[in-house]
Amino acid sequence: MDTMLSSSELFLLLSPKDIQHQLAADVKRSRLDVKGWKRNTLAEKSGVPASTIKRFENSGEISLRQLLMLVHALGLLGRFDQLLKKEIDGMSMDEYIKQNENRPRRRGVE
């Protein structure tokens, strides 16, 4: 029997580097296919240097702040908000936080 993985389960199989490259490819696709912008246009609209955009599209390397600036310029910032609203064991992130807000803090040990 074939088992299909959901997109969230598929991300569990990917490394952080894989996800970096996927984000870079998604931003590039949005820049080209959705907006039809050159890198310089996205640079002007986002405030992120074109050289940084090029490095990101080629390597996946970028700061979180600059990534958010790019997706904001592309009109996709709302998707990041959705990341924080995922369900954890059947409850929303807000419910999880409320349920656990009075729990004592745990510290790591060696």
Secondary structure, 3 states (H helix, E strand, C coil): CCCCCCHHHHHHCCCHHHHHHHHHHHHHHHHHHHHCCCHHHHHHHHCCCHHHHHHHHHHCCCCHHHHHHHHHHCCCHHHHHHHCCCCECCECHHHHHHHHCCCCCCCCCC
